[in-house]
Amino acid sequence: MNYSMLFIGMFLVALGFLVRRYPILISGYNTMSAKEKENVDIKGFRLSCADVW
């Protein structure tokens, strides 16, 4: 088995878990103003972003 592929896969899974736990890691969300963040369904948004990773 190619260890680099295994490492990249584990890294992406870990990144997905981090995005679920800390949505501030999502690019664009962390630069929004507080008013804009109120309009975002963060639970659904972070889950869909975590699924992509």
N, CA, C, O and CB atoms as a CASP TS submission, in Angstrom:
PFRMAT TS
TARGET T0000
AUTHOR 0000-0000-0000
METHOD Language model
MODEL 1
PARENT N/A
ATOM      1  N   MET     1       0.853  -1.186   0.000  1.00  0.00           N
ATOM      2  CA  MET     1       0.000   0.000   0.000  1.00  0.00           C
ATOM      3  C   MET     1       0.895   1.244   0.000  1.00  0.00           C
ATOM      4  O   MET     1       1.933   1.292   0.659  1.00  0.00           O
ATOM      5  CB  MET     1      -0.968   0.001   1.236  1.00  0.00           C
ATOM      6  N   ASN     2       0.474   2.192  -0.724  1.00  0.00           N
ATOM      7  CA  ASN     2       1.224   3.427  -0.818  1.00  0.00           C
ATOM      8  C   ASN     2       0.954   4.271   0.435  1.00  0.00           C
ATOM      9  O   ASN     2      -0.174   4.710   0.661  1.00  0.00           O
ATOM     10  CB  ASN     2       0.848   4.206  -2.113  1.00  0.00           C
ATOM     11  N   TYR     3       1.979   4.491   1.235  1.00  0.00           N
ATOM     12  CA  TYR     3       1.802   5.186   2.508  1.00  0.00           C
ATOM     13  C   TYR     3       1.457   6.652   2.346  1.00  0.00           C
ATOM     14  O   TYR     3       0.814   7.236   3.218  1.00  0.00           O
ATOM     15  CB  TYR     3       3.041   5.059   3.331  1.00  0.00           C
ATOM     16  N   SER     4       1.870   7.247   1.261  1.00  0.00           N
ATOM     17  CA  SER     4       1.524   8.647   1.059  1.00  0.00           C
ATOM     18  C   SER     4       0.016   8.805   0.839  1.00  0.00           C
ATOM     19  O   SER     4      -0.578   9.768   1.323  1.00  0.00           O
ATOM     20  CB  SER     4       2.303   9.225  -0.136  1.00  0.00           C
ATOM     21  N   MET     5      -0.608   7.872   0.115  1.00  0.00           N
ATOM     22  CA  MET     5      -2.062   7.918  -0.083  1.00  0.00           C
ATOM     23  C   MET     5      -2.798   7.709   1.238  1.00  0.00           C
ATOM     24  O   MET     5      -3.805   8.366   1.503  1.00  0.00           O
ATOM     25  CB  MET     5      -2.501   6.852  -1.105  1.00  0.00           C
ATOM     26  N   LEU     6      -2.303   6.811   2.048  1.00  0.00           N
ATOM     27  CA  LEU     6      -2.894   6.560   3.356  1.00  0.00           C
ATOM     28  C   LEU     6      -2.790   7.807   4.236  1.00  0.00           C
ATOM     29  O   LEU     6      -3.752   8.177   4.910  1.00  0.00           O
ATOM     30  CB  LEU     6      -2.207   5.359   4.038  1.00  0.00           C
ATOM     31  N   PHE     7      -1.641   8.442   4.227  1.00  0.00           N
ATOM     32  CA  PHE     7      -1.440   9.657   5.023  1.00  0.00           C
ATOM     33  C   PHE     7      -2.364  10.783   4.555  1.00  0.00           C
ATOM     34  O   PHE     7      -2.966  11.470   5.380  1.00  0.00           O
ATOM     35  CB  PHE     7       0.027  10.112   4.942  1.00  0.00           C
ATOM     36  N   ILE     8      -2.478  10.974   3.254  1.00  0.00           N
ATOM     37  CA  ILE     8      -3.346  12.038   2.717  1.00  0.00           C
ATOM     38  C   ILE     8      -4.802  11.754   3.066  1.00  0.00           C
ATOM     39  O   ILE     8      -5.538  12.672   3.428  1.00  0.00           O
ATOM     40  CB  ILE     8      -3.181  12.162   1.177  1.00  0.00           C
ATOM     41  N   GLY     9      -5.221  10.509   2.963  1.00  0.00           N
ATOM     42  CA  GLY     9      -6.587  10.143   3.324  1.00  0.00           C
ATOM     43  C   GLY     9      -6.882  10.402   4.791  1.00  0.00           C
ATOM     44  O   GLY     9      -7.939  10.934   5.130  1.00  0.00           O
ATOM     45  N   MET    10      -5.956  10.031   5.658  1.00  0.00           N
ATOM     46  CA  MET    10      -6.143  10.268   7.094  1.00  0.00           C
ATOM     47  C   MET    10      -6.150  11.763   7.399  1.00  0.00           C
ATOM     48  O   MET    10      -6.891  12.219   8.270  1.00  0.00           O
ATOM     49  CB  MET    10      -5.035   9.567   7.906  1.00  0.00           C
ATOM     50  N   PHE    11      -5.333  12.517   6.687  1.00  0.00           N
ATOM     51  CA  PHE    11      -5.287  13.958   6.873  1.00  0.00           C
ATOM     52  C   PHE    11      -6.623  14.598   6.498  1.00  0.00           C
ATOM     53  O   PHE    11      -7.117  15.465   7.219  1.00  0.00           O
ATOM     54  CB  PHE    11      -4.153  14.564   6.042  1.00  0.00           C
ATOM     55  N   LEU    12      -7.209  14.179   5.378  1.00  0.00           N
ATOM     56  CA  LEU    12      -8.474  14.748   4.938  1.00  0.00           C
ATOM     57  C   LEU    12      -9.624  14.368   5.882  1.00  0.00           C
ATOM     58  O   LEU    12     -10.519  15.179   6.120  1.00  0.00           O
ATOM     59  CB  LEU    12      -8.786  14.285   3.515  1.00  0.00           C
ATOM     60  N   VAL    13      -9.606  13.164   6.409  1.00  0.00           N
ATOM     61  CA  VAL    13     -10.624  12.758   7.386  1.00  0.00           C
ATOM     62  C   VAL    13     -10.486  13.602   8.647  1.00  0.00           C
ATOM     63  O   VAL    13     -11.484  14.074   9.191  1.00  0.00           O
ATOM     64  CB  VAL    13     -10.499  11.243   7.728  1.00  0.00           C
ATOM     65  N   ALA    14      -9.261  13.794   9.111  1.00  0.00           N
ATOM     66  CA  ALA    14      -9.029  14.620  10.296  1.00  0.00           C
ATOM     67  C   ALA    14      -9.458  16.058  10.041  1.00  0.00           C
ATOM     68  O   ALA    14     -10.017  16.702  10.929  1.00  0.00           O
ATOM     69  CB  ALA    14      -7.550  14.574  10.705  1.00  0.00           C
ATOM     70  N   LEU    15      -9.206  16.564   8.851  1.00  0.00           N
ATOM     71  CA  LEU    15      -9.616  17.918   8.502  1.00  0.00           C
ATOM     72  C   LEU    15     -11.135  18.049   8.524  1.00  0.00           C
ATOM     73  O   LEU    15     -11.661  19.069   8.968  1.00  0.00           O
ATOM     74  CB  LEU    15      -9.072  18.302   7.124  1.00  0.00           C
ATOM     75  N   GLY    16     -11.836  17.036   8.054  1.00  0.00           N
ATOM     76  CA  GLY    16     -13.297  17.031   8.107  1.00  0.00           C
ATOM     77  C   GLY    16     -13.820  17.087   9.528  1.00  0.00           C
ATOM     78  O   GLY    16     -14.770  17.815   9.813  1.00  0.00           O
ATOM     79  N   PHE    17     -13.204  16.319  10.427  1.00  0.00           N
ATOM     80  CA  PHE    17     -13.614  16.360  11.826  1.00  0.00           C
ATOM     81  C   PHE    17     -13.325  17.720  12.456  1.00  0.00           C
ATOM     82  O   PHE    17     -14.116  18.214  13.259  1.00  0.00           O
ATOM     83  CB  PHE    17     -12.910  15.261  12.612  1.00  0.00           C
ATOM     84  N   LEU    18     -12.203  18.320  12.099  1.00  0.00           N
ATOM     85  CA  LEU    18     -11.873  19.641  12.630  1.00  0.00           C
ATOM     86  C   LEU    18     -12.860  20.703  12.162  1.00  0.00           C
ATOM     87  O   LEU    18     -13.234  21.582  12.939  1.00  0.00           O
ATOM     88  CB  LEU    18     -10.462  20.033  12.220  1.00  0.00           C
ATOM     89  N   VAL    19     -13.284  20.634  10.911  1.00  0.00           N
ATOM     90  CA  VAL    19     -14.252  21.603  10.392  1.00  0.00           C
ATOM     91  C   VAL    19     -15.590  21.445  11.097  1.00  0.00           C
ATOM     92  O   VAL    19     -16.266  22.435  11.378  1.00  0.00           O
ATOM     93  CB  VAL    19     -14.428  21.436   8.871  1.00  0.00           C
ATOM     94  N   ARG    20     -15.979  20.202  11.386  1.00  0.00           N
ATOM     95  CA  ARG    20     -17.227  19.993  12.133  1.00  0.00           C
ATOM     96  C   ARG    20     -17.140  20.579  13.529  1.00  0.00           C
ATOM     97  O   ARG    20     -18.095  21.184  14.016  1.00  0.00           O
ATOM     98  CB  ARG    20     -17.558  18.505  12.219  1.00  0.00           C
ATOM     99  N   ARG    21     -16.014  20.405  14.162  1.00  0.00           N
ATOM    100  CA  ARG    21     -15.843  20.872  15.543  1.00  0.00           C
ATOM    101  C   ARG    21     -15.626  22.383  15.613  1.00  0.00           C
ATOM    102  O   ARG    21     -16.169  23.049  16.495  1.00  0.00           O
ATOM    103  CB  ARG    21     -14.667  20.153  16.198  1.00  0.00           C
ATOM    104  N   TYR    22     -14.836  22.920  14.688  1.00  0.00           N
ATOM    105  CA  TYR    22     -14.475  24.331  14.688  1.00  0.00           C
ATOM    106  C   TYR    22     -14.839  24.966  13.341  1.00  0.00           C
ATOM    107  O   TYR    22     -13.997  25.018  12.445  1.00  0.00           O
ATOM    108  CB  TYR    22     -12.966  24.507  14.984  1.00  0.00           C
ATOM    109  N   PRO    23     -16.064  25.443  13.183  1.00  0.00           N
ATOM    110  CA  PRO    23     -16.481  25.995  11.891  1.00  0.00           C
ATOM    111  C   PRO    23     -15.736  27.275  11.505  1.00  0.00           C
ATOM    112  O   PRO    23     -15.842  27.721  10.362  1.00  0.00           O
ATOM    113  CB  PRO    23     -17.961  26.271  11.916  1.00  0.00           C
ATOM    114  N   ILE    24     -14.996  27.866  12.422  1.00  0.00           N
ATOM    115  CA  ILE    24     -14.225  29.071  12.118  1.00  0.00           C
ATOM    116  C   ILE    24     -13.126  28.747  11.090  1.00  0.00           C
ATOM    117  O   ILE    24     -12.569  29.656  10.474  1.00  0.00           O
ATOM    118  CB  ILE    24     -13.601  29.663  13.418  1.00  0.00           C
ATOM    119  N   LEU    25     -12.816  27.460  10.906  1.00  0.00           N
ATOM    120  CA  LEU    25     -11.803  27.058   9.924  1.00  0.00           C
ATOM    121  C   LEU    25     -12.302  27.164   8.489  1.00  0.00           C
ATOM    122  O   LEU    25     -11.504  27.104   7.553  1.00  0.00           O
ATOM    123  CB  LEU    25     -11.354  25.641  10.197  1.00  0.00           C
ATOM    124  N   ILE    26     -13.615  27.320   8.304  1.00  0.00           N
ATOM    125  CA  ILE    26     -14.177  27.404   6.961  1.00  0.00           C
ATOM    126  C   ILE    26     -13.821  28.759   6.360  1.00  0.00           C
ATOM    127  O   ILE    26     -14.113  29.808   6.935  1.00  0.00           O
ATOM    128  CB  ILE    26     -15.719  27.194   6.985  1.00  0.00           C
ATOM    129  N   SER    27     -13.195  28.715   5.211  1.00  0.00           N
ATOM    130  CA  SER    27     -12.798  29.946   4.547  1.00  0.00           C
ATOM    131  C   SER    27     -14.028  30.762   4.173  1.00  0.00           C
ATOM    132  O   SER    27     -14.991  30.228   3.623  1.00  0.00           O
ATOM    133  CB  SER    27     -11.954  29.642   3.301  1.00  0.00           C
ATOM    134  N   GLY    28     -13.994  32.018   4.465  1.00  0.00           N
ATOM    135  CA  GLY    28     -15.119  32.899   4.172  1.00  0.00           C
ATOM    136  C   GLY    28     -16.004  33.108   5.381  1.00  0.00           C
ATOM    137  O   GLY    28     -16.466  34.223   5.621  1.00  0.00           O
ATOM    138  N   TYR    29     -16.251  32.056   6.152  1.00  0.00           N
ATOM    139  CA  TYR    29     -17.096  32.196   7.343  1.00  0.00           C
ATOM    140  C   TYR    29     -16.375  33.010   8.410  1.00  0.00           C
ATOM    141  O   TYR    29     -16.986  33.828   9.097  1.00  0.00           O
ATOM    142  CB  TYR    29     -17.487  30.810   7.903  1.00  0.00           C
ATOM    143  N   ASN    30     -15.075  32.781   8.541  1.00  0.00           N
ATOM    144  CA  ASN    30     -14.332  33.486   9.585  1.00  0.00           C
ATOM    145  C   ASN    30     -14.133  34.965   9.277  1.00  0.00           C
ATOM    146  O   ASN    30     -13.774  35.731  10.171  1.00  0.00           O
ATOM    147  CB  ASN    30     -12.992  32.832   9.786  1.00  0.00           C
ATOM    148  N   THR    31     -14.360  35.389   8.022  1.00  0.00           N
ATOM    149  CA  THR    31     -14.189  36.799   7.682  1.00  0.00           C
ATOM    150  C   THR    31     -15.518  37.556   7.637  1.00  0.00           C
ATOM    151  O   THR    31     -15.537  38.761   7.388  1.00  0.00           O
ATOM    152  CB  THR    31     -13.486  36.923   6.344  1.00  0.00           C
ATOM    153  N   MET    32     -16.629  36.853   7.876  1.00  0.00           N
ATOM    154  CA  MET    32     -17.939  37.500   7.867  1.00  0.00           C
ATOM    155  C   MET    32     -18.118  38.368   9.105  1.00  0.00           C
ATOM    156  O   MET    32     -17.539  38.107  10.159  1.00  0.00           O
ATOM    157  CB  MET    32     -19.060  36.452   7.787  1.00  0.00           C
ATOM    158  N   SER    33     -18.925  39.397   8.952  1.00  0.00           N
ATOM    159  CA  SER    33     -19.266  40.207  10.119  1.00  0.00           C
ATOM    160  C   SER    33     -20.258  39.431  10.980  1.00  0.00           C
ATOM    161  O   SER    33     -20.814  38.422  10.545  1.00  0.00           O
ATOM    162  CB  SER    33     -19.857  41.592   9.694  1.00  0.00           C
ATOM    163  N   ALA    34     -20.473  39.906  12.195  1.00  0.00           N
ATOM    164  CA  ALA    34     -21.396  39.228  13.109  1.00  0.00           C
ATOM    165  C   ALA    34     -22.813  39.216  12.551  1.00  0.00           C
ATOM    166  O   ALA    34     -23.551  38.249  12.742  1.00  0.00           O
ATOM    167  CB  ALA    34     -21.382  39.906  14.484  1.00  0.00           C
ATOM    168  N   LYS    35     -23.193  40.282  11.865  1.00  0.00           N
ATOM    169  CA  LYS    35     -24.530  40.353  11.281  1.00  0.00           C
ATOM    170  C   LYS    35     -24.698  39.320  10.170  1.00  0.00           C
ATOM    171  O   LYS    35     -25.749  38.687  10.064  1.00  0.00           O
ATOM    172  CB  LYS    35     -24.802  41.760  10.739  1.00  0.00           C
ATOM    173  N   GLU    36     -23.665  39.147   9.342  1.00  0.00           N
ATOM    174  CA  GLU    36     -23.724  38.158   8.275  1.00  0.00           C
ATOM    175  C   GLU    36     -23.738  36.736   8.834  1.00  0.00           C
ATOM    176  O   GLU    36     -24.395  35.856   8.277  1.00  0.00           O
ATOM    177  CB  GLU    36     -22.544  38.337   7.325  1.00  0.00           C
ATOM    178  N   LYS    37     -23.016  36.509   9.932  1.00  0.00           N
ATOM    179  CA  LYS    37     -22.986  35.180  10.542  1.00  0.00           C
ATOM    180  C   LYS    37     -24.350  34.785  11.097  1.00  0.00           C
ATOM    181  O   LYS    37     -24.666  33.598  11.169  1.00  0.00           O
ATOM    182  CB  LYS    37     -21.942  35.134  11.651  1.00  0.00           C
ATOM    183  N   GLU    38     -25.163  35.769  11.492  1.00  0.00           N
ATOM    184  CA  GLU    38     -26.503  35.471  11.997  1.00  0.00           C
ATOM    185  C   GLU    38     -27.388  34.879  10.906  1.00  0.00           C
ATOM    186  O   GLU    38     -28.300  34.108  11.207  1.00  0.00           O
ATOM    187  CB  GLU    38     -27.151  36.734  12.565  1.00  0.00           C
ATOM    188  N   ASN    39     -27.136  35.224   9.650  1.00  0.00           N
ATOM    189  CA  ASN    39     -27.949  34.751   8.531  1.00  0.00           C
ATOM    190  C   ASN    39     -27.551  33.372   8.031  1.00  0.00           C
ATOM    191  O   ASN    39     -28.215  32.821   7.153  1.00  0.00           O
ATOM    192  CB  ASN    39     -27.865  35.725   7.402  1.00  0.00           C
ATOM    193  N   VAL    40     -26.482  32.807   8.570  1.00  0.00           N
ATOM    194  CA  VAL    40     -25.970  31.525   8.097  1.00  0.00           C
ATOM    195  C   VAL    40     -26.440  30.413   9.031  1.00  0.00           C
ATOM    196  O   VAL    40     -26.332  30.528  10.252  1.00  0.00           O
ATOM    197  CB  VAL    40     -24.421  31.548   8.007  1.00  0.00           C
ATOM    198  N   ASP    41     -26.964  29.335   8.445  1.00  0.00           N
ATOM    199  CA  ASP    41     -27.289  28.129   9.210  1.00  0.00           C
ATOM    200  C   ASP    41     -25.982  27.366   9.393  1.00  0.00           C
ATOM    201  O   ASP    41     -25.607  26.541   8.560  1.00  0.00           O
ATOM    202  CB  ASP    41     -28.390  27.239   8.482  1.00  0.00           C
ATOM    203  N   ILE    42     -25.294  27.654  10.499  1.00  0.00           N
ATOM    204  CA  ILE    42     -23.944  27.130  10.683  1.00  0.00           C
ATOM    205  C   ILE    42     -23.933  25.621  10.852  1.00  0.00           C
ATOM    206  O   ILE    42     -22.981  24.966  10.426  1.00  0.00           O
ATOM    207  CB  ILE    42     -23.294  27.780  11.879  1.00  0.00           C
ATOM    208  N   LYS    43     -24.958  25.057  11.457  1.00  0.00           N
ATOM    209  CA  LYS    43     -24.964  23.605  11.637  1.00  0.00           C
ATOM    210  C   LYS    43     -24.985  22.891  10.292  1.00  0.00           C
ATOM    211  O   LYS    43     -24.182  21.989  10.052  1.00  0.00           O
ATOM    212  CB  LYS    43     -26.168  23.174  12.482  1.00  0.00           C
ATOM    213  N   GLY    44     -25.891  23.288   9.427  1.00  0.00           N
ATOM    214  CA  GLY    44     -25.957  22.667   8.106  1.00  0.00           C
ATOM    215  C   GLY    44     -24.753  22.997   7.249  1.00  0.00           C
ATOM    216  O   GLY    44     -24.275  22.157   6.486  1.00  0.00           O
ATOM    217  N   PHE    45     -24.264  24.215   7.372  1.00  0.00           N
ATOM    218  CA  PHE    45     -23.133  24.664   6.572  1.00  0.00           C
ATOM    219  C   PHE    45     -21.856  23.902   6.947  1.00  0.00           C
ATOM    220  O   PHE    45     -21.111  23.459   6.073  1.00  0.00           O
ATOM    221  CB  PHE    45     -22.923  26.174   6.751  1.00  0.00           C
ATOM    222  N   ARG    46     -21.618  23.756   8.228  1.00  0.00           N
ATOM    223  CA  ARG    46     -20.377  23.067   8.631  1.00  0.00           C
ATOM    224  C   ARG    46     -20.451  21.581   8.321  1.00  0.00           C
ATOM    225  O   ARG    46     -19.430  20.975   7.994  1.00  0.00           O
ATOM    226  CB  ARG    46     -20.107  23.273  10.133  1.00  0.00           C
ATOM    227  N   LEU    47     -21.649  20.967   8.416  1.00  0.00           N
ATOM    228  CA  LEU    47     -21.759  19.560   8.084  1.00  0.00           C
ATOM    229  C   LEU    47     -21.537  19.320   6.603  1.00  0.00           C
ATOM    230  O   LEU    47     -20.902  18.337   6.220  1.00  0.00           O
ATOM    231  CB  LEU    47     -23.109  19.029   8.501  1.00  0.00           C
ATOM    232  N   SER    48     -22.057  20.211   5.763  1.00  0.00           N
ATOM    233  CA  SER    48     -21.840  20.031   4.330  1.00  0.00           C
ATOM    234  C   SER    48     -20.387  20.288   3.964  1.00  0.00           C
ATOM    235  O   SER    48     -19.855  19.625   3.074  1.00  0.00           O
ATOM    236  CB  SER    48     -22.755  20.956   3.529  1.00  0.00           C
ATOM    237  N   CYS    49     -19.741  21.223   4.619  1.00  0.00           N
ATOM    238  CA  CYS    49     -18.313  21.469   4.363  1.00  0.00           C
ATOM    239  C   CYS    49     -17.461  20.299   4.850  1.00  0.00           C
ATOM    240  O   CYS    49     -16.483  19.927   4.201  1.00  0.00           O
ATOM    241  CB  CYS    49     -17.859  22.775   5.050  1.00  0.00           C
ATOM    242  N   ALA    50     -17.832  19.722   5.991  1.00  0.00           N
ATOM    243  CA  ALA    50     -17.082  18.585   6.515  1.00  0.00           C
ATOM    244  C   ALA    50     -17.240  17.362   5.614  1.00  0.00           C
ATOM    245  O   ALA    50     -16.308  16.570   5.477  1.00  0.00           O
ATOM    246  CB  ALA    50     -17.541  18.255   7.938  1.00  0.00           C
ATOM    247  N   ASP    51     -18.412  17.204   4.999  1.00  0.00           N
ATOM    248  CA  ASP    51     -18.621  16.079   4.092  1.00  0.00           C
ATOM    249  C   ASP    51     -17.767  16.209   2.839  1.00  0.00           C
ATOM    250  O   ASP    51     -17.345  15.204   2.265  1.00  0.00           O
ATOM    251  CB  ASP    51     -20.093  15.973   3.711  1.00  0.00           C
ATOM    252  N   VAL    52     -17.513  17.424   2.418  1.00  0.00           N
ATOM    253  CA  VAL    52     -16.666  17.632   1.239  1.00  0.00           C
ATOM    254  C   VAL    52     -15.245  17.196   1.537  1.00  0.00           C
ATOM    255  O   VAL    52     -14.597  16.595   0.680  1.00  0.00           O
ATOM    256  CB  VAL    52     -16.690  19.109   0.795  1.00  0.00           C
ATOM    257  N   TRP    53     -14.750  17.479   2.711  1.00  0.00           N
ATOM    258  CA  TRP    53     -13.403  17.068   3.068  1.00  0.00           C
ATOM    259  C   TRP    53     -13.385  15.593   3.316  1.00  0.00           C
ATOM    260  O   TRP    53     -12.335  15.033   3.633  1.00  0.00           O
ATOM    261  CB  TRP    53     -12.896  17.823   4.290  1.00  0.00           C
TER
END
